[in-house]
Amino acid sequence: MRDNPELAKVPMAIGGNSHRGVLSTSNYLAREYGVRSAMSNYQAKKLCPHLVIVPGRMSVYKDVSAQIRGIFARYTNLIEPLSLDEAYLDVTNCAQFGGSATLIAQQIRADVERETGLTASAGIAPIKFLAKIASDENKPNGQFVITPNEVNDFIDTLPLKKIPGVGKVTQQKLLALGFQYGCDIKASSEDFLYQRFGKFGSVLWRRCHGIDEREVETHRVRKSVGVETTFSEDTNDEVELTRRLVESLFPELTRRAQPYIDNRGMNKLGVKVKFFDFQVVSKECQYDSLNVDVLSTLLKELLARYPSKPVRLIGINIGLADSKSCQAQLGLFDSE
């Protein structure tokens, strides 16, 4: 839209060319029709027949992302990228604007718009998960501030579905237990939530009590490598699905993953299946080397759970070993 202003006047999305393609994002005009990211081109066109779908331009996005990162660096070196267009910034020690995070965010947004022609939104809060939620409050081209004194009141009325990690399934389970807002979680116990939701239950309890001790991580460690493919037509042919895994996906995964395996090692193999109705299931196991037979077995076990259900996409992945663990193991063999 920045480079072709005519696209700002119509519902527009970024995606592949075929009806089997999946959208990566859409403009606000398209969202009024229910068009959203991760939706198939076919489904999006049904919702909005005059939707304009254009291909992505990753090289342009990377260049602009680097430009924006340079703007961030004028105010702090504590930057944690989440994606090409999103990042956490810790401005605690920034002396500019008297250290006001609100004014710093305003200036960064102004710099981004002046130098790139793009608008940006910001969330300002004393802890990470609230800053993330705040960044969505006044989109597009706005910002939202949660001061330390406002944290408790904000959380009390916060819909739990807005907390990162609470998806549709978890939200329904929470509602069934009478949990809808942050104050509902506060009135419960951490033990109860852990019993119902495992580790995430404890995380949710802590978040709703304003506890988020995570610092801004300037160096994020990759945890997995994966590849996937979407079929031109849905299929439940197990032989064909296995052939694609063995002949296409596995060689590509090997190519992408080998440098990481050589450097850090691996600890897990996994398979993902997306069915025709967009239901996604996955299965993984502990394993320390690439093995196509193990992946094929995982695929077979997944398909057996849903016999005759047409498959839209399959993917395979590895989990990477903790780099610190690798270093510690290597240290056992250091010579003196």
ABEGO torsion letter per residue (X at the ends): XAABAAAAABBBBBBBABAABBBABBBAAAAAAGBBBGBBAAAAAAABAABBBBBBBAAAAAAAAAAAAAAAAAABABBBBABAABBBBBAAABABGGGBAAAAAAAAAAAAAAAAGBBBBBBBBABAAAAAAAAAAAOBGBBBBBBAAAAAAAAAABBAAABBGBBAAAAAAAAAAGBABAAAAAABBAAAAAAAAEAAAAAAAAAAAGBBABBBBABBBBABBBBBBBBABBBABAAAAAAAAAAAAAAAAAAAAAAAAAAAEBABBBBBBBBAAGBBBBBBBBBABBBAAAAAAAAAAAAAABBGBBBABBBBBBBBBBAAAAAAAAAAABBX
